[in-house]
Amino acid sequence: MRLHRLELVAIGPFATRQVVDFDQLGAGGLFLLDGPTGAGKTTILDAITFALYGPGERAGDGRLHSDFAGRETEPGVVLDFSVRGVRHRVSRTPEHVRPKRRGDGLTRQPARAHLERWENGAWLSRSSNKAEVALMLADDLGLTREQFTQVVLLQQGDFARFLRASDDERRGVLSKLFGTQLYDRITAELERQGQHAARDLDTAARRVASCVSAAAEAAGLSGTHREELAGLAPQAREQRLTAIGGSLRRRADAADEAQLLAVQAAESAREHARAARERVTRLLRVADARAAIDQHDATRPAHERGIQRLDRARRSAAMRPLLDAVGDAEDALARASAAALIDAETREVDDADDLVGAAIMAAAAAEPARLNSDELRRRRRALHRVTELEQRLEVEAATAVQARDRYHRAVDDHQRLLDARLAGMAATLAAALVDGQPCAVCGATEHPHPAASAAQEVTAAHVSTAKQRREADEAALRSAEVTAASTEQELADARKSAGDEDAHAIDAELVRLGEVVEVGERSARMLPALRDWAAARQVHALAVERARDEAGAAGFDSLAQARESVLDAAELADLERRTQAWRREHERRVAAAALAEFDGLDLAGLAAAEHEVDAAEHTEALAIAAATDAAEARGQARLACERFGAALTELAAAQAEQARLVAGAEPVVYLSKVTRGMAGQRRVALTTFVLRHWFEQVVQAANVRLAAMSSGRYELVRVDETGAKAERAGLTVEVLDRHTGEARSTRSLSGGETFYTSLSLALGLADVVRAEAGGVDLDTLFIDEGFGGLDAQTLDEVMAVIEELREHGRVVGIVSHLAELKELITERVEVRRLPDGSSTLRVVA
């Protein structure tokens, strides 16, 4: 990987836009990041790491926004770099707080990332998704953040991490750098196949054991004998199973013979029991036939009653038309009675014509009663009108009296005001009199008693208003008198029309006449129905008389008895069928009993025959049970032979499959153990073996530079420590001191010795990785501090080694503020503080 250009804005102490052109700086292969402590040299390295990997766990990565830049300035980093000849550009903006675009206050802006690739003279976007950008960069770079800071960006304080790393930590770095995942996959696949093969072998062994157990179970062996059989060697077990099979076959043959004898004995007992049961059955048949006759005879009374009923039904069939006529007349009479509202008591009257005549008379009386009712209601309305007019006349008379009083008061008021008006006019003329001058009215020159003026003057308007009120009250009086006179005349006419009869007497008569009208109207409505009822009653009486005469002639005691004896065709046929069926069943049972008697059997021997049957059946049951037991024993013996044979067949197949799996699985299991370091002569895992090879080369490459830096004193040596885990790792390194001839831990080195030893190891690692076609290019290397602990001679030797890197196409950036390095390195990035506390940088090349 080679860096080309870095651009950062509002990051760390850099408030404004800063640009580092690594192509310009790296033209000579070596440049210096110079500046006072805390000015921001390490921030440039942090910005490179942030651009490639995003925010990390280091302090400050999550708060990169410069405190010296305004909130409105968006922070960001843009880095151009090349990997395997392909140029990329990644742009990142960290999470930060900015002013709201609307209103006051701040809002949190999420982080963003964008990855591009240079193709055909233009930048082509690859992704703007942070997760996708991270995955793409991880695939392009081939290094995690931790690995990058160990072999490319040697941060201050972490410079010796790879030198002092544990085997497991160093293994992770080397595995990623040298692409040993293939060997891990090979090891994992062999381990998977080995485990699968081991599972198959275990399954096959369990199947063989299961088949042996099944064979032992089929043979009926006890638990102890089963365990003994399972513990035998295959050949001894086979001999033992062969002997068991012969024993089972002999047992089955004996069971066959025993079953045959038991079946013959059971057949003989079954035949004897059958004969005994047949004799008892014949005796029971005779007893049943005799009992059947007795049982049938018990139903003879009912049969006799049926014959009598059948006779009555046949006699009543001849008078069926007369009985039907009676029924029809009864139905008609019932309908007519219901229509005429005739109750049961009325239905029994002797003379229906009297009832019809009474209805006719009641209907005839309804019309006069209705006319009288109309006249009485007219007179009742006239009496009611008299009462209303009397009440109204009383009110109107009182109104006329009040109107007359108001009129008289109005006349008095008008006269009083008129007199007051005239008196006021005299006082007015008197006020104009002058002694010695003639009066305008009488001409007198002396005025001894002039009229005095009133306390309140009455005007012509007062008089006119009083006159209008008088006239209005007069008109109201005339109207009230006319209304009262009209009502009085109307009352006289109403009294004349009402007559002198009392209202209560009229109301009582109206009630009586209403009842007469109601009875008459109802009688008129019911008269046709009454006439129909009377006719139906006469028809019914004639039909009953004729039918009663015919019933007596047919031998019935009453008409009701004749009617009860009537049956319809179906009932008559059913009664005939039942009487005939009873007779036939009686004949059949008598015939059956007669046939049984011909056998010459004596029912007295029935008890002895039944005891003989019980004994024969008991013997039969015992013989059948013995035959069943023999058959079951034979079935179990044969089943044991069959199950044992099937188990042997299954066992043979399981053993063959086990032999086949053993032949195929042993090489796979052995290779799995070899690749995992659990078998073989050296017992080293495959991936560890490969990593040891590469680490040997890394150590050798590091020793070339370490010899130069240490003036030949120190050499790194890979060692295999004791212990099973160390043997499977083999990535431990010690330093050999040529002055003493002893190897010792790298932790015993001084600060300056640790620096150049770590630098030698890092450069050696980069050389070996770069030399591998499938590895990661490490064309750019940063060294952050560490030179301050070197003396002048060692510093010269270290710089001589770094000079060699430049000659082989490497670009090395040294972060330091040493004056000696400024004199040695002309290309540099100068980082300086500004008066406001922020920093700026300048590229000198």
C-alpha positions, 0 to 999 in steps of 0.5 A: 500500500502506498499513500498519495494525498491526505486532505483534512478539515476541522480535525484535531488542532487543524481548524482549516483545510490542510493537504499533505502530498505524499507523492511530493514528499516520498519522491526521495523515499524519506520524509519527516513529520516535524513540529513541537510536542502537541502541535498535531504530528500524531493527528496526521497519523490518526487521520490516516487511520480514521480514513482507512478504518473509521472511528476506533477505540483510541481516545479522540477517534469519536470526537475528531471535530476540531475545537478551533473550528466553528460548529458550522464547519463540517469536519472530514478526511480524504485519503488517496492511496494505491493497493496492488496498482489500483488507486482508491480514494476514501472520504470520511466525515466523523459524527459531529454536532452542527447548528440547526438549519432552521431555528436555534440550537444544535443537532447531531450529524451522523458519520458518513463514508464514501469509497471511490476507485480511479478508472479510465481517467475519472473517479468511480463511486464504489459505495456510500454505505459505511458497512460496505465501505468497511468491508471493501477496505478490509478486503483491499488492505488485508490488514485490521486496524491493530495489524496496520498500526503494528507493521505500517503505522508504528504509533508512539508508545506502541512501537515495540508491540509486535516485538513483545507480542505473545505467540497467539497475538503474533500468530494472528498478525502473521496469518493475516499478512501471509494469507495462511487461511488456506492452511487453516481451511485445509486443517479444518476440513481434514478435522471435519472429515476426521470427526465425521469418520470417527463418528462413522466408526463410532456409529458402526461400532455401536451398530455391531454392539446393537446387533450382538445385543439383538442376537443375545436378546433373540436367543433369550440370554440373561443379562450376565450372558449378554455381557459375556457375549458382547465382551468376546473377541469376534472369532470367539463370538462367532463360534458362540453364536453358532452354538446358540443357533443350533440350540435354538433350532433343536428347541423349535423342533421339540416344540413342533412335536409337542404342538402336534400331540396337543392338537390331536388331544384337543380335537378328541375332547372337542368331538366328545363335547360336541356330541354331549351338547347335541343330545342336550340341544335335542332335549331342550328343543322338546322342552321348548316346544311344549313350553311354546304351546303353553305360552301361546295358550296364555294369549287365547282370551285376547284371541277370543276377544278379537274374534268377537270384535271381528264379528261386531265389525262385520255386522256393523259394516252393513249399516255403515251408510246410516252411521256415516249419515249420523256422523255427517249430521252431527258434523253439520249440527256442530258447525251450525251450532258454532255459527249460531253461537248455540251453547250446549244448554241451548242445544238441548231445547225441545222447540228450536222454532221458539228460539228463532221466533224470539230472534225475529221479534228482537230484530223487529224492535231494534228500528223503533228503539233506534229512532227514539234514541236519535230524538232523545240524543237531539234533546240531550244536545239541546239541554247541553246547549242551554247550559252552555248559553246560560254560562256564556250569558252570565259572563256577557252580562257581567261584561256589559255591567263593567262596560256601563260603569266605565262609560259613566266614569268617562262621561264624568271625566269629560264633563269635569275637564270641559268645566275646568277648561271653561273656568280656565278660559275665564281666568285667562280673560280676567288676567287681561282686565284693567281697572277703568277699561271695558271687559271684552265680554261684558263691556263693564269698566269695573271688575270687582270679582275677576276669576282666579286661575286654577292650580293646573291648567286644562288644555284643549288636548286634555278635553279632546282625549277625554272625549275620545275615551268617552266615545270608545267606552260608549261603543264598547258598552253598545257592543256588550249589550248587543252580544248579551241580547243575542245570547239571551235570544239564543238561550230562549230558542234552546230552552224551547227546543229542549223541553221540560224533561230532566237530563238524567231521565234522558240518559237512562232511557238512552241506555235502555234503548241502546241495549234494545238496539244491540240485542236486535241487531245481534239477533238480526245478524244471527237469524240466518244461522239460527234457521240453519241450526234449526234445520240441521237439528231436525236432519240430525234427529231423523238420521239418529232415529233411522240408525238406532232402529237399524242397530237394534235390528242388527243385534246391537244394544245401542247406537253407540255400541254399533258405532264403536264396532265400526272399523275401517278397511285397514283395521278390519284386515289387520284384525282378520290377519291377527286372528288367522296368524294366532290360529296358524301359530297354534297349529305350528307349535302343536305340530312341532311338539308332535314331531319332537315326541317321535324322537323317543326322548325322555325329558327326565334325562335332561339334568344328567345330559347337562352334567355330562356337557359340563364335564366334556366342556371342561375337558375340552377347555383344558385340551385347547389351553394345552394346545394353545400353550404348545402353539405359543411355545412353538411360535416363540421357539420359531420366532426366536430362531427367525429373530436370531437368524435376522440378527446374525444377518444384520450383524454380518452386514454391520461387521462388513460395513465396520471393516469398510469404514475402518479401511477408509477412515484411518488415513483421514483420521491420521491426516487430521491429527497430523495437520493439527499437530497431534500425530507425526514425528514433530507434532506441529500443526500445518498452519503453525509449520507454515507460519514458522517458515515465514517467521524464520524469514522475517527474523532473518530479514530483521537480523540483516538490519539489526546487525547494522543498527547494533554494530553486529552485537544483536541477533534475533533467534526463533525458539521452541519453548517447552510445553505442548502449547509452545510446541504447537506455536513456535513463534517465540523470539529471543535476542542473542547477545554476541558480546556474551554469547547468551540468548535472552528475552527481548524485554531485557533490552534498553529503550534505545535497543528496543527501538531499533530491534523493533524497527528491524523486526517491523522492516523485516516483516514488511520485506517478507510480506512485500516479497510474497506475490499473494501478500500485502504491499507495505510500500509506506512505513511511518515511525512515530518517535523513538529516536530520542533514546539513540546515541549519535552513533546508533542514530547514524546506523539506524538512518543508514538502514532507513536509507537502504529502504529508500533505495528499494522503493520504500517511503518512510515517514519519521515523526520526530522533533529532533534537530539532528533529523532536521539536518539529515532529512530535507523533505518534511511536513512542518506542523506549527501552532498559530496564535489562537492555539490551532495548528497549520502544516506546510509541505517542504520538498 
